[in-house]
Amino acid sequence: MILFILFFAIAASDKALITHSCPGGKSVCPDSATCCLINEGIYGCCPMMDAVCCNDLIHCCPPATKCDMIHRQCLQD
């Protein structure tokens, strides 16, 4: 299973987009995404709901999986 790369959501460009605030209130993600920490107090968006945020602060995995950073993949939990 592949790792997903986090992205920034720019909610202001699409007012029809339904979003939620990430912790700290500085970032927003689409409701179809998960907030993941990418730096101290800064969040990016993983492009799926209920994702697992990886410790490298760059990647994320689908729900019910875990990050295998040695092999750069997501493993079934």
N, CA, C, O and CB atoms as a CASP TS submission, in Angstrom:
PFRMAT TS
TARGET T0000
AUTHOR 0000-0000-0000
METHOD Language model
MODEL 1
PARENT N/A
ATOM      1  N   MET     1       0.848  -1.166   0.000  1.00  0.00           N
ATOM      2  CA  MET     1       0.000   0.000   0.000  1.00  0.00           C
ATOM      3  C   MET     1       0.900   1.238   0.000  1.00  0.00           C
ATOM      4  O   MET     1       1.918   1.261   0.692  1.00  0.00           O
ATOM      5  CB  MET     1      -0.968  -0.007   1.223  1.00  0.00           C
ATOM      6  N   ILE     2       0.541   2.239  -0.753  1.00  0.00           N
ATOM      7  CA  ILE     2       1.391   3.419  -0.893  1.00  0.00           C
ATOM      8  C   ILE     2       1.146   4.436   0.214  1.00  0.00           C
ATOM      9  O   ILE     2       0.086   4.454   0.840  1.00  0.00           O
ATOM     10  CB  ILE     2       1.161   4.067  -2.244  1.00  0.00           C
ATOM     11  N   LEU     3       2.130   5.267   0.440  1.00  0.00           N
ATOM     12  CA  LEU     3       1.995   6.398   1.346  1.00  0.00           C
ATOM     13  C   LEU     3       1.416   7.568   0.567  1.00  0.00           C
ATOM     14  O   LEU     3       1.688   7.716  -0.625  1.00  0.00           O
ATOM     15  CB  LEU     3       3.362   6.775   1.993  1.00  0.00           C
ATOM     16  N   PHE     4       0.630   8.390   1.223  1.00  0.00           N
ATOM     17  CA  PHE     4       0.084   9.589   0.609  1.00  0.00           C
ATOM     18  C   PHE     4       0.856  10.795   1.109  1.00  0.00           C
ATOM     19  O   PHE     4       1.286  10.822   2.262  1.00  0.00           O
ATOM     20  CB  PHE     4      -1.424   9.735   0.914  1.00  0.00           C
ATOM     21  N   ILE     5       1.036  11.789   0.260  1.00  0.00           N
ATOM     22  CA  ILE     5       1.734  13.014   0.634  1.00  0.00           C
ATOM     23  C   ILE     5       0.706  14.046   1.064  1.00  0.00           C
ATOM     24  O   ILE     5      -0.341  14.195   0.435  1.00  0.00           O
ATOM     25  CB  ILE     5       2.604  13.552  -0.541  1.00  0.00           C
ATOM     26  N   LEU     6       1.016  14.758   2.142  1.00  0.00           N
ATOM     27  CA  LEU     6       0.114  15.779   2.661  1.00  0.00           C
ATOM     28  C   LEU     6       0.090  16.990   1.747  1.00  0.00           C
ATOM     29  O   LEU     6       1.061  17.265   1.042  1.00  0.00           O
ATOM     30  CB  LEU     6       0.524  16.191   4.072  1.00  0.00           C
ATOM     31  N   PHE     7      -1.026  17.717   1.761  1.00  0.00           N
ATOM     32  CA  PHE     7      -1.152  18.922   0.958  1.00  0.00           C
ATOM     33  C   PHE     7      -1.775  20.023   1.796  1.00  0.00           C
ATOM     34  O   PHE     7      -2.343  19.759   2.856  1.00  0.00           O
ATOM     35  CB  PHE     7      -1.990  18.659  -0.310  1.00  0.00           C
ATOM     36  N   PHE     8      -1.670  21.255   1.323  1.00  0.00           N
ATOM     37  CA  PHE     8      -2.321  22.392   1.955  1.00  0.00           C
ATOM     38  C   PHE     8      -3.631  22.659   1.242  1.00  0.00           C
ATOM     39  O   PHE     8      -3.682  22.633   0.012  1.00  0.00           O
ATOM     40  CB  PHE     8      -1.410  23.647   1.933  1.00  0.00           C
ATOM     41  N   ALA     9      -4.682  22.914   1.986  1.00  0.00           N
ATOM     42  CA  ALA     9      -5.963  23.277   1.383  1.00  0.00           C
ATOM     43  C   ALA     9      -6.120  24.786   1.439  1.00  0.00           C
ATOM     44  O   ALA     9      -5.866  25.416   2.466  1.00  0.00           O
ATOM     45  CB  ALA     9      -7.148  22.569   2.103  1.00  0.00           C
ATOM     46  N   ILE    10      -6.536  25.345   0.336  1.00  0.00           N
ATOM     47  CA  ILE    10      -6.797  26.783   0.300  1.00  0.00           C
ATOM     48  C   ILE    10      -8.296  26.942   0.132  1.00  0.00           C
ATOM     49  O   ILE    10      -8.809  26.992  -0.986  1.00  0.00           O
ATOM     50  CB  ILE    10      -5.999  27.507  -0.861  1.00  0.00           C
ATOM     51  N   ALA    11      -8.987  27.022   1.253  1.00  0.00           N
ATOM     52  CA  ALA    11     -10.440  27.047   1.250  1.00  0.00           C
ATOM     53  C   ALA    11     -10.995  28.335   0.661  1.00  0.00           C
ATOM     54  O   ALA    11     -12.096  28.331   0.111  1.00  0.00           O
ATOM     55  CB  ALA    11     -10.957  26.862   2.650  1.00  0.00           C
ATOM     56  N   ALA    12     -10.272  29.419   0.762  1.00  0.00           N
ATOM     57  CA  ALA    12     -10.774  30.706   0.294  1.00  0.00           C
ATOM     58  C   ALA    12     -11.021  30.716  -1.208  1.00  0.00           C
ATOM     59  O   ALA    12     -11.840  31.502  -1.683  1.00  0.00           O
ATOM     60  CB  ALA    12      -9.801  31.802   0.657  1.00  0.00           C
ATOM     61  N   SER    13     -10.347  29.876  -1.958  1.00  0.00           N
ATOM     62  CA  SER    13     -10.503  29.873  -3.408  1.00  0.00           C
ATOM     63  C   SER    13     -11.779  29.167  -3.863  1.00  0.00           C
ATOM     64  O   SER    13     -12.188  29.331  -5.012  1.00  0.00           O
ATOM     65  CB  SER    13      -9.307  29.218  -4.049  1.00  0.00           C
ATOM     66  N   ASP    14     -12.410  28.393  -2.997  1.00  0.00           N
ATOM     67  CA  ASP    14     -13.623  27.683  -3.366  1.00  0.00           C
ATOM     68  C   ASP    14     -14.613  27.764  -2.217  1.00  0.00           C
ATOM     69  O   ASP    14     -14.568  26.955  -1.290  1.00  0.00           O
ATOM     70  CB  ASP    14     -13.318  26.211  -3.729  1.00  0.00           C
ATOM     71  N   LYS    15     -15.503  28.737  -2.279  1.00  0.00           N
ATOM     72  CA  LYS    15     -16.429  28.962  -1.169  1.00  0.00           C
ATOM     73  C   LYS    15     -17.422  27.819  -1.004  1.00  0.00           C
ATOM     74  O   LYS    15     -18.005  27.668   0.070  1.00  0.00           O
ATOM     75  CB  LYS    15     -17.178  30.262  -1.376  1.00  0.00           C
ATOM     76  N   ALA    16     -17.631  27.008  -2.046  1.00  0.00           N
ATOM     77  CA  ALA    16     -18.551  25.882  -1.952  1.00  0.00           C
ATOM     78  C   ALA    16     -17.921  24.696  -1.226  1.00  0.00           C
ATOM     79  O   ALA    16     -18.629  23.777  -0.812  1.00  0.00           O
ATOM     80  CB  ALA    16     -19.003  25.460  -3.340  1.00  0.00           C
ATOM     81  N   LEU    17     -16.619  24.708  -1.071  1.00  0.00           N
ATOM     82  CA  LEU    17     -15.908  23.626  -0.413  1.00  0.00           C
ATOM     83  C   LEU    17     -16.233  23.626   1.078  1.00  0.00           C
ATOM     84  O   LEU    17     -16.101  24.653   1.744  1.00  0.00           O
ATOM     85  CB  LEU    17     -14.389  23.756  -0.641  1.00  0.00           C
ATOM     86  N   ILE    18     -16.654  22.487   1.599  1.00  0.00           N
ATOM     87  CA  ILE    18     -16.951  22.368   3.027  1.00  0.00           C
ATOM     88  C   ILE    18     -15.663  21.978   3.728  1.00  0.00           C
ATOM     89  O   ILE    18     -15.031  20.984   3.371  1.00  0.00           O
ATOM     90  CB  ILE    18     -18.091  21.319   3.303  1.00  0.00           C
ATOM     91  N   THR    19     -15.274  22.759   4.724  1.00  0.00           N
ATOM     92  CA  THR    19     -13.995  22.549   5.394  1.00  0.00           C
ATOM     93  C   THR    19     -14.164  22.445   6.901  1.00  0.00           C
ATOM     94  O   THR    19     -15.229  22.733   7.447  1.00  0.00           O
ATOM     95  CB  THR    19     -13.035  23.676   5.058  1.00  0.00           C
ATOM     96  N   HIS    20     -13.098  22.030   7.556  1.00  0.00           N
ATOM     97  CA  HIS    20     -13.025  22.060   9.011  1.00  0.00           C
ATOM     98  C   HIS    20     -11.658  22.617   9.405  1.00  0.00           C
ATOM     99  O   HIS    20     -10.678  22.465   8.675  1.00  0.00           O
ATOM    100  CB  HIS    20     -13.256  20.632   9.625  1.00  0.00           C
ATOM    101  N   SER    21     -11.611  23.259  10.557  1.00  0.00           N
ATOM    102  CA  SER    21     -10.358  23.835  11.053  1.00  0.00           C
ATOM    103  C   SER    21      -9.507  22.756  11.696  1.00  0.00           C
ATOM    104  O   SER    21     -10.012  21.849  12.356  1.00  0.00           O
ATOM    105  CB  SER    21     -10.634  24.969  12.061  1.00  0.00           C
ATOM    106  N   CYS    22      -8.216  22.876  11.491  1.00  0.00           N
ATOM    107  CA  CYS    22      -7.263  21.981  12.146  1.00  0.00           C
ATOM    108  C   CYS    22      -6.933  22.544  13.528  1.00  0.00           C
ATOM    109  O   CYS    22      -7.221  23.711  13.790  1.00  0.00           O
ATOM    110  CB  CYS    22      -5.964  21.811  11.287  1.00  0.00           C
ATOM    111  N   PRO    23      -6.338  21.748  14.418  1.00  0.00           N
ATOM    112  CA  PRO    23      -5.956  22.256  15.738  1.00  0.00           C
ATOM    113  C   PRO    23      -5.133  23.540  15.624  1.00  0.00           C
ATOM    114  O   PRO    23      -4.265  23.650  14.758  1.00  0.00           O
ATOM    115  CB  PRO    23      -5.163  21.192  16.507  1.00  0.00           C
ATOM    116  N   GLY    24      -5.402  24.485  16.480  1.00  0.00           N
ATOM    117  CA  GLY    24      -4.708  25.768  16.453  1.00  0.00           C
ATOM    118  C   GLY    24      -5.407  26.798  15.590  1.00  0.00           C
ATOM    119  O   GLY    24      -5.138  27.993  15.718  1.00  0.00           O
ATOM    120  N   GLY    25      -6.305  26.359  14.709  1.00  0.00           N
ATOM    121  CA  GLY    25      -7.108  27.268  13.906  1.00  0.00           C
ATOM    122  C   GLY    25      -6.400  27.980  12.769  1.00  0.00           C
ATOM    123  O   GLY    25      -6.999  28.848  12.134  1.00  0.00           O
ATOM    124  N   LYS    26      -5.137  27.642  12.485  1.00  0.00           N
ATOM    125  CA  LYS    26      -4.401  28.330  11.420  1.00  0.00           C
ATOM    126  C   LYS    26      -4.582  27.672  10.060  1.00  0.00           C
ATOM    127  O   LYS    26      -4.366  28.315   9.033  1.00  0.00           O
ATOM    128  CB  LYS    26      -2.932  28.380  11.760  1.00  0.00           C
ATOM    129  N   SER    27      -4.971  26.414  10.035  1.00  0.00           N
ATOM    130  CA  SER    27      -5.127  25.668   8.789  1.00  0.00           C
ATOM    131  C   SER    27      -6.532  25.103   8.703  1.00  0.00           C
ATOM    132  O   SER    27      -7.179  24.859   9.722  1.00  0.00           O
ATOM    133  CB  SER    27      -4.082  24.537   8.687  1.00  0.00           C
ATOM    134  N   VAL    28      -6.997  24.898   7.483  1.00  0.00           N
ATOM    135  CA  VAL    28      -8.276  24.229   7.248  1.00  0.00           C
ATOM    136  C   VAL    28      -8.060  23.117   6.230  1.00  0.00           C
ATOM    137  O   VAL    28      -7.173  23.191   5.380  1.00  0.00           O
ATOM    138  CB  VAL    28      -9.364  25.238   6.752  1.00  0.00           C
ATOM    139  N   CYS    29      -8.889  22.090   6.335  1.00  0.00           N
ATOM    140  CA  CYS    29      -8.859  20.982   5.387  1.00  0.00           C
ATOM    141  C   CYS    29     -10.280  20.715   4.911  1.00  0.00           C
ATOM    142  O   CYS    29     -11.240  20.999   5.628  1.00  0.00           O
ATOM    143  CB  CYS    29      -8.233  19.702   6.028  1.00  0.00           C
ATOM    144  N   PRO    30     -10.419  20.170   3.708  1.00  0.00           N
ATOM    145  CA  PRO    30     -11.750  19.744   3.264  1.00  0.00           C
ATOM    146  C   PRO    30     -12.291  18.690   4.223  1.00  0.00           C
ATOM    147  O   PRO    30     -11.523  17.966   4.856  1.00  0.00           O
ATOM    148  CB  PRO    30     -11.702  19.188   1.812  1.00  0.00           C
ATOM    149  N   ASP    31     -13.610  18.606   4.328  1.00  0.00           N
ATOM    150  CA  ASP    31     -14.198  17.606   5.218  1.00  0.00           C
ATOM    151  C   ASP    31     -13.843  16.183   4.807  1.00  0.00           C
ATOM    152  O   ASP    31     -13.946  15.263   5.618  1.00  0.00           O
ATOM    153  CB  ASP    31     -15.700  17.764   5.251  1.00  0.00           C
ATOM    154  N   SER    32     -13.432  15.994   3.572  1.00  0.00           N
ATOM    155  CA  SER    32     -13.043  14.668   3.092  1.00  0.00           C
ATOM    156  C   SER    32     -11.579  14.348   3.397  1.00  0.00           C
ATOM    157  O   SER    32     -11.060  13.326   2.948  1.00  0.00           O
ATOM    158  CB  SER    32     -13.288  14.567   1.596  1.00  0.00           C
ATOM    159  N   ALA    33     -10.909  15.225   4.164  1.00  0.00           N
ATOM    160  CA  ALA    33      -9.482  15.065   4.466  1.00  0.00           C
ATOM    161  C   ALA    33      -9.250  15.058   5.974  1.00  0.00           C
ATOM    162  O   ALA    33     -10.139  15.400   6.753  1.00  0.00           O
ATOM    163  CB  ALA    33      -8.656  16.191   3.806  1.00  0.00           C
ATOM    164  N   THR    34      -8.044  14.664   6.370  1.00  0.00           N
ATOM    165  CA  THR    34      -7.628  14.623   7.771  1.00  0.00           C
ATOM    166  C   THR    34      -6.504  15.625   7.994  1.00  0.00           C
ATOM    167  O   THR    34      -5.576  15.704   7.189  1.00  0.00           O
ATOM    168  CB  THR    34      -7.176  13.196   8.177  1.00  0.00           C
ATOM    169  N   CYS    35      -6.578  16.385   9.074  1.00  0.00           N
ATOM    170  CA  CYS    35      -5.496  17.304   9.447  1.00  0.00           C
ATOM    171  C   CYS    35      -4.330  16.491  10.012  1.00  0.00           C
ATOM    172  O   CYS    35      -4.520  15.646  10.886  1.00  0.00           O
ATOM    173  CB  CYS    35      -5.990  18.369  10.491  1.00  0.00           C
ATOM    174  N   CYS    36      -3.127  16.752   9.507  1.00  0.00           N
ATOM    175  CA  CYS    36      -1.918  16.100  10.017  1.00  0.00           C
ATOM    176  C   CYS    36      -0.852  17.160  10.266  1.00  0.00           C
ATOM    177  O   CYS    36      -0.635  18.043   9.436  1.00  0.00           O
ATOM    178  CB  CYS    36      -1.397  15.017   9.020  1.00  0.00           C
ATOM    179  N   LEU    37      -0.201  17.067  11.395  1.00  0.00           N
ATOM    180  CA  LEU    37       0.869  17.996  11.748  1.00  0.00           C
ATOM    181  C   LEU    37       2.022  17.852  10.764  1.00  0.00           C
ATOM    182  O   LEU    37       2.478  16.739  10.498  1.00  0.00           O
ATOM    183  CB  LEU    37       1.355  17.751  13.195  1.00  0.00           C
ATOM    184  N   ILE    38       2.503  18.989  10.216  1.00  0.00           N
ATOM    185  CA  ILE    38       3.642  18.951   9.296  1.00  0.00           C
ATOM    186  C   ILE    38       4.824  19.761   9.807  1.00  0.00           C
ATOM    187  O   ILE    38       5.927  19.660   9.269  1.00  0.00           O
ATOM    188  CB  ILE    38       3.226  19.466   7.934  1.00  0.00           C
ATOM    189  N   ASN    39       4.604  20.548  10.826  1.00  0.00           N
ATOM    190  CA  ASN    39       5.648  21.354  11.451  1.00  0.00           C
ATOM    191  C   ASN    39       5.057  21.856  12.754  1.00  0.00           C
ATOM    192  O   ASN    39       3.856  21.701  12.976  1.00  0.00           O
ATOM    193  CB  ASN    39       6.133  22.548  10.519  1.00  0.00           C
ATOM    194  N   GLU    40       5.837  22.435  13.595  1.00  0.00           N
ATOM    195  CA  GLU    40       5.350  22.905  14.888  1.00  0.00           C
ATOM    196  C   GLU    40       4.170  23.860  14.703  1.00  0.00           C
ATOM    197  O   GLU    40       4.344  24.986  14.237  1.00  0.00           O
ATOM    198  CB  GLU    40       6.482  23.598  15.670  1.00  0.00           C
ATOM    199  N   GLY    41       2.978  23.410  15.066  1.00  0.00           N
ATOM    200  CA  GLY    41       1.777  24.229  14.990  1.00  0.00           C
ATOM    201  C   GLY    41       1.206  24.415  13.594  1.00  0.00           C
ATOM    202  O   GLY    41       0.250  25.173  13.425  1.00  0.00           O
ATOM    203  N   ILE    42       1.759  23.750  12.593  1.00  0.00           N
ATOM    204  CA  ILE    42       1.285  23.881  11.216  1.00  0.00           C
ATOM    205  C   ILE    42       0.770  22.524  10.743  1.00  0.00           C
ATOM    206  O   ILE    42       1.424  21.497  10.922  1.00  0.00           O
ATOM    207  CB  ILE    42       2.420  24.405  10.275  1.00  0.00           C
ATOM    208  N   TYR    43      -0.417  22.544  10.137  1.00  0.00           N
ATOM    209  CA  TYR    43      -1.052  21.310   9.688  1.00  0.00           C
ATOM    210  C   TYR    43      -1.223  21.300   8.181  1.00  0.00           C
ATOM    211  O   TYR    43      -1.455  22.336   7.558  1.00  0.00           O
ATOM    212  CB  TYR    43      -2.401  21.127  10.366  1.00  0.00           C
ATOM    213  N   GLY    44      -1.107  20.126   7.613  1.00  0.00           N
ATOM    214  CA  GLY    44      -1.438  19.880   6.219  1.00  0.00           C
ATOM    215  C   GLY    44      -2.630  18.949   6.182  1.00  0.00           C
ATOM    216  O   GLY    44      -3.139  18.546   7.228  1.00  0.00           O
ATOM    217  N   CYS    45      -3.078  18.605   4.992  1.00  0.00           N
ATOM    218  CA  CYS    45      -4.268  17.776   4.832  1.00  0.00           C
ATOM    219  C   CYS    45      -3.921  16.466   4.143  1.00  0.00           C
ATOM    220  O   CYS    45      -3.292  16.457   3.084  1.00  0.00           O
ATOM    221  CB  CYS    45      -5.342  18.524   4.037  1.00  0.00           C
ATOM    222  N   CYS    46      -4.328  15.381   4.739  1.00  0.00           N
ATOM    223  CA  CYS    46      -4.202  14.070   4.113  1.00  0.00           C
ATOM    224  C   CYS    46      -5.487  13.848   3.313  1.00  0.00           C
ATOM    225  O   CYS    46      -6.576  14.058   3.846  1.00  0.00           O
ATOM    226  CB  CYS    46      -3.966  12.919   5.188  1.00  0.00           C
ATOM    227  N   PRO    47      -5.389  13.430   2.052  1.00  0.00           N
ATOM    228  CA  PRO    47      -6.565  13.400   1.180  1.00  0.00           C
ATOM    229  C   PRO    47      -7.540  12.246   1.421  1.00  0.00           C
ATOM    230  O   PRO    47      -8.045  11.653   0.468  1.00  0.00           O
ATOM    231  CB  PRO    47      -6.114  13.345  -0.221  1.00  0.00           C
ATOM    232  N   MET    48      -7.808  11.925   2.693  1.00  0.00           N
ATOM    233  CA  MET    48      -8.818  10.921   3.023  1.00  0.00           C
ATOM    234  C   MET    48      -9.278  11.133   4.459  1.00  0.00           C
ATOM    235  O   MET    48      -8.538  11.667   5.285  1.00  0.00           O
ATOM    236  CB  MET    48      -8.262   9.479   2.829  1.00  0.00           C
ATOM    237  N   MET    49     -10.500  10.713   4.747  1.00  0.00           N
ATOM    238  CA  MET    49     -11.041  10.854   6.095  1.00  0.00           C
ATOM    239  C   MET    49     -10.424   9.817   7.028  1.00  0.00           C
ATOM    240  O   MET    49     -10.099   8.706   6.610  1.00  0.00           O
ATOM    241  CB  MET    49     -12.575  10.716   6.079  1.00  0.00           C
ATOM    242  N   ASP    50     -10.268  10.190   8.286  1.00  0.00           N
ATOM    243  CA  ASP    50      -9.784   9.285   9.340  1.00  0.00           C
ATOM    244  C   ASP    50      -8.433   8.651   9.025  1.00  0.00           C
ATOM    245  O   ASP    50      -8.175   7.503   9.387  1.00  0.00           O
ATOM    246  CB  ASP    50     -10.796   8.196   9.575  1.00  0.00           C
ATOM    247  N   ALA    51      -7.581   9.406   8.351  1.00  0.00           N
ATOM    248  CA  ALA    51      -6.257   8.907   7.972  1.00  0.00           C
ATOM    249  C   ALA    51      -5.338   8.798   9.188  1.00  0.00           C
ATOM    250  O   ALA    51      -5.595   9.390  10.236  1.00  0.00           O
ATOM    251  CB  ALA    51      -5.623   9.823   6.916  1.00  0.00           C
ATOM    252  N   VAL    52      -4.280   8.041   9.024  1.00  0.00           N
ATOM    253  CA  VAL    52      -3.220   7.914  10.022  1.00  0.00           C
ATOM    254  C   VAL    52      -2.081   8.827   9.581  1.00  0.00           C
ATOM    255  O   VAL    52      -1.566   8.684   8.472  1.00  0.00           O
ATOM    256  CB  VAL    52      -2.735   6.413  10.179  1.00  0.00           C
ATOM    257  N   CYS    53      -1.689   9.758  10.434  1.00  0.00           N
ATOM    258  CA  CYS    53      -0.587  10.681  10.126  1.00  0.00           C
ATOM    259  C   CYS    53       0.736  10.012  10.496  1.00  0.00           C
ATOM    260  O   CYS    53       0.887   9.490  11.601  1.00  0.00           O
ATOM    261  CB  CYS    53      -0.756  12.042  10.891  1.00  0.00           C
ATOM    262  N   CYS    54       1.683  10.030   9.575  1.00  0.00           N
ATOM    263  CA  CYS    54       2.980   9.386   9.818  1.00  0.00           C
ATOM    264  C   CYS    54       3.914  10.307  10.603  1.00  0.00           C
ATOM    265  O   CYS    54       3.796  11.530  10.542  1.00  0.00           O
ATOM    266  CB  CYS    54       3.637   8.985   8.486  1.00  0.00           C
ATOM    267  N   ASN    55       4.839   9.699  11.338  1.00  0.00           N
ATOM    268  CA  ASN    55       5.771  10.449  12.187  1.00  0.00           C
ATOM    269  C   ASN    55       6.764  11.300  11.412  1.00  0.00           C
ATOM    270  O   ASN    55       7.394  12.184  11.993  1.00  0.00           O
ATOM    271  CB  ASN    55       6.523   9.503  13.059  1.00  0.00           C
ATOM    272  N   ASP    56       6.919  11.055  10.107  1.00  0.00           N
ATOM    273  CA  ASP    56       7.864  11.863   9.326  1.00  0.00           C
ATOM    274  C   ASP    56       7.314  13.251   9.006  1.00  0.00           C
ATOM    275  O   ASP    56       8.026  14.088   8.451  1.00  0.00           O
ATOM    276  CB  ASP    56       8.218  11.145   8.032  1.00  0.00           C
ATOM    277  N   LEU    57       6.046  13.498   9.353  1.00  0.00           N
ATOM    278  CA  LEU    57       5.369  14.784   9.142  1.00  0.00           C
ATOM    279  C   LEU    57       5.215  15.132   7.660  1.00  0.00           C
ATOM    280  O   LEU    57       5.012  16.295   7.311  1.00  0.00           O
ATOM    281  CB  LEU    57       6.135  15.894   9.846  1.00  0.00           C
ATOM    282  N   ILE    58       5.311  14.124   6.789  1.00  0.00           N
ATOM    283  CA  ILE    58       5.164  14.337   5.346  1.00  0.00           C
ATOM    284  C   ILE    58       4.080  13.437   4.765  1.00  0.00           C
ATOM    285  O   ILE    58       3.348  13.848   3.865  1.00  0.00           O
ATOM    286  CB  ILE    58       6.496  14.083   4.628  1.00  0.00           C
ATOM    287  N   HIS    59       3.974  12.217   5.273  1.00  0.00           N
ATOM    288  CA  HIS    59       3.096  11.216   4.689  1.00  0.00           C
ATOM    289  C   HIS    59       1.936  10.857   5.612  1.00  0.00           C
ATOM    290  O   HIS    59       1.930  11.191   6.797  1.00  0.00           O
ATOM    291  CB  HIS    59       3.886   9.975   4.351  1.00  0.00           C
ATOM    292  N   CYS    60       0.960  10.171   5.035  1.00  0.00           N
ATOM    293  CA  CYS    60      -0.173   9.650   5.798  1.00  0.00           C
ATOM    294  C   CYS    60      -0.630   8.350   5.151  1.00  0.00           C
ATOM    295  O   CYS    60      -0.285   8.052   4.008  1.00  0.00           O
ATOM    296  CB  CYS    60      -1.343  10.686   5.863  1.00  0.00           C
ATOM    297  N   CYS    61      -1.410   7.587   5.902  1.00  0.00           N
ATOM    298  CA  CYS    61      -1.897   6.288   5.442  1.00  0.00           C
ATOM    299  C   CYS    61      -3.408   6.205   5.640  1.00  0.00           C
ATOM    300  O   CYS    61      -3.976   6.955   6.434  1.00  0.00           O
ATOM    301  CB  CYS    61      -1.185   5.133   6.195  1.00  0.00           C
ATOM    302  N   PRO    62      -4.063   5.287   4.911  1.00  0.00           N
ATOM    303  CA  PRO    62      -5.507   5.100   5.075  1.00  0.00           C
ATOM    304  C   PRO    62      -5.853   4.629   6.489  1.00  0.00           C
ATOM    305  O   PRO    62      -4.986   4.147   7.219  1.00  0.00           O
ATOM    306  CB  PRO    62      -6.032   4.091   4.045  1.00  0.00           C
ATOM    307  N   PRO    63      -7.126   4.772   6.869  1.00  0.00           N
ATOM    308  CA  PRO    63      -7.568   4.282   8.178  1.00  0.00           C
ATOM    309  C   PRO    63      -7.284   2.783   8.324  1.00  0.00           C
ATOM    310  O   PRO    63      -7.234   2.054   7.333  1.00  0.00           O
ATOM    311  CB  PRO    63      -9.076   4.560   8.375  1.00  0.00           C
ATOM    312  N   ALA    64      -7.102   2.343   9.541  1.00  0.00           N
ATOM    313  CA  ALA    64      -6.852   0.929   9.874  1.00  0.00           C
ATOM    314  C   ALA    64      -5.543   0.410   9.287  1.00  0.00           C
ATOM    315  O   ALA    64      -5.387  -0.792   9.073  1.00  0.00           O
ATOM    316  CB  ALA    64      -8.004   0.067   9.379  1.00  0.00           C
ATOM    317  N   THR    65      -4.602   1.322   9.026  1.00  0.00           N
ATOM    318  CA  THR    65      -3.258   0.931   8.605  1.00  0.00           C
ATOM    319  C   THR    65      -2.262   1.657   9.498  1.00  0.00           C
ATOM    320  O   THR    65      -2.643   2.490  10.320  1.00  0.00           O
ATOM    321  CB  THR    65      -3.007   1.260   7.088  1.00  0.00           C
ATOM    322  N   LYS    66      -0.995   1.337   9.330  1.00  0.00           N
ATOM    323  CA  LYS    66       0.051   2.048  10.057  1.00  0.00           C
ATOM    324  C   LYS    66       1.183   2.378   9.101  1.00  0.00           C
ATOM    325  O   LYS    66       1.352   1.728   8.069  1.00  0.00           O
ATOM    326  CB  LYS    66       0.568   1.212  11.255  1.00  0.00           C
ATOM    327  N   CYS    67       1.944   3.380   9.452  1.00  0.00           N
ATOM    328  CA  CYS    67       3.052   3.846   8.622  1.00  0.00           C
ATOM    329  C   CYS    67       4.276   2.965   8.846  1.00  0.00           C
ATOM    330  O   CYS    67       4.682   2.734   9.985  1.00  0.00           O
ATOM    331  CB  CYS    67       3.385   5.324   8.930  1.00  0.00           C
ATOM    332  N   ASP    68       4.852   2.482   7.775  1.00  0.00           N
ATOM    333  CA  ASP    68       6.125   1.767   7.812  1.00  0.00           C
ATOM    334  C   ASP    68       7.126   2.674   7.108  1.00  0.00           C
ATOM    335  O   ASP    68       7.267   2.622   5.886  1.00  0.00           O
ATOM    336  CB  ASP    68       6.032   0.326   7.124  1.00  0.00           C
ATOM    337  N   MET    69       7.814   3.497   7.875  1.00  0.00           N
ATOM    338  CA  MET    69       8.707   4.491   7.290  1.00  0.00           C
ATOM    339  C   MET    69      10.007   3.870   6.782  1.00  0.00           C
ATOM    340  O   MET    69      10.686   4.470   5.949  1.00  0.00           O
ATOM    341  CB  MET    69       9.016   5.570   8.308  1.00  0.00           C
ATOM    342  N   ILE    70      10.363   2.690   7.264  1.00  0.00           N
ATOM    343  CA  ILE    70      11.569   2.020   6.765  1.00  0.00           C
ATOM    344  C   ILE    70      11.374   1.605   5.307  1.00  0.00           C
ATOM    345  O   ILE    70      12.259   1.798   4.473  1.00  0.00           O
ATOM    346  CB  ILE    70      11.910   0.781   7.638  1.00  0.00           C
ATOM    347  N   HIS    71      10.211   1.036   5.011  1.00  0.00           N
ATOM    348  CA  HIS    71       9.921   0.570   3.650  1.00  0.00           C
ATOM    349  C   HIS    71       9.053   1.558   2.869  1.00  0.00           C
ATOM    350  O   HIS    71       8.683   1.291   1.725  1.00  0.00           O
ATOM    351  CB  HIS    71       9.231  -0.786   3.702  1.00  0.00           C
ATOM    352  N   ARG    72       8.729   2.691   3.480  1.00  0.00           N
ATOM    353  CA  ARG    72       7.918   3.740   2.846  1.00  0.00           C
ATOM    354  C   ARG    72       6.600   3.191   2.294  1.00  0.00           C
ATOM    355  O   ARG    72       6.284   3.330   1.112  1.00  0.00           O
ATOM    356  CB  ARG    72       8.711   4.408   1.718  1.00  0.00           C
ATOM    357  N   GLN    73       5.840   2.556   3.207  1.00  0.00           N
ATOM    358  CA  GLN    73       4.547   2.017   2.809  1.00  0.00           C
ATOM    359  C   GLN    73       3.584   2.012   3.986  1.00  0.00           C
ATOM    360  O   GLN    73       3.979   2.236   5.130  1.00  0.00           O
ATOM    361  CB  GLN    73       4.705   0.603   2.245  1.00  0.00           C
ATOM    362  N   CYS    74       2.326   1.755   3.693  1.00  0.00           N
ATOM    363  CA  CYS    74       1.302   1.617   4.721  1.00  0.00           C
ATOM    364  C   CYS    74       1.022   0.129   4.901  1.00  0.00           C
ATOM    365  O   CYS    74       0.870  -0.604   3.924  1.00  0.00           O
ATOM    366  CB  CYS    74      -0.006   2.403   4.341  1.00  0.00           C
ATOM    367  N   LEU    75       0.957  -0.305   6.143  1.00  0.00           N
ATOM    368  CA  LEU    75       0.717  -1.718   6.447  1.00  0.00           C
ATOM    369  C   LEU    75      -0.625  -1.880   7.131  1.00  0.00           C
ATOM    370  O   LEU    75      -1.053  -1.010   7.889  1.00  0.00           O
ATOM    371  CB  LEU    75       1.841  -2.290   7.331  1.00  0.00           C
ATOM    372  N   GLN    76      -1.290  -2.997   6.865  1.00  0.00           N
ATOM    373  CA  GLN    76      -2.543  -3.296   7.552  1.00  0.00           C
ATOM    374  C   GLN    76      -2.276  -3.380   9.045  1.00  0.00           C
ATOM    375  O   GLN    76      -1.302  -3.997   9.477  1.00  0.00           O
ATOM    376  CB  GLN    76      -3.171  -4.618   7.027  1.00  0.00           C
ATOM    377  N   ASP    77      -3.131  -2.766   9.819  1.00  0.00           N
ATOM    378  CA  ASP    77      -2.970  -2.726  11.275  1.00  0.00           C
ATOM    379  C   ASP    77      -3.379  -4.028  11.915  1.00  0.00           C
ATOM    380  O   ASP    77      -3.307  -4.166  13.136  1.00  0.00           O
ATOM    381  CB  ASP    77      -3.777  -1.592  11.869  1.00  0.00           C
TER
END
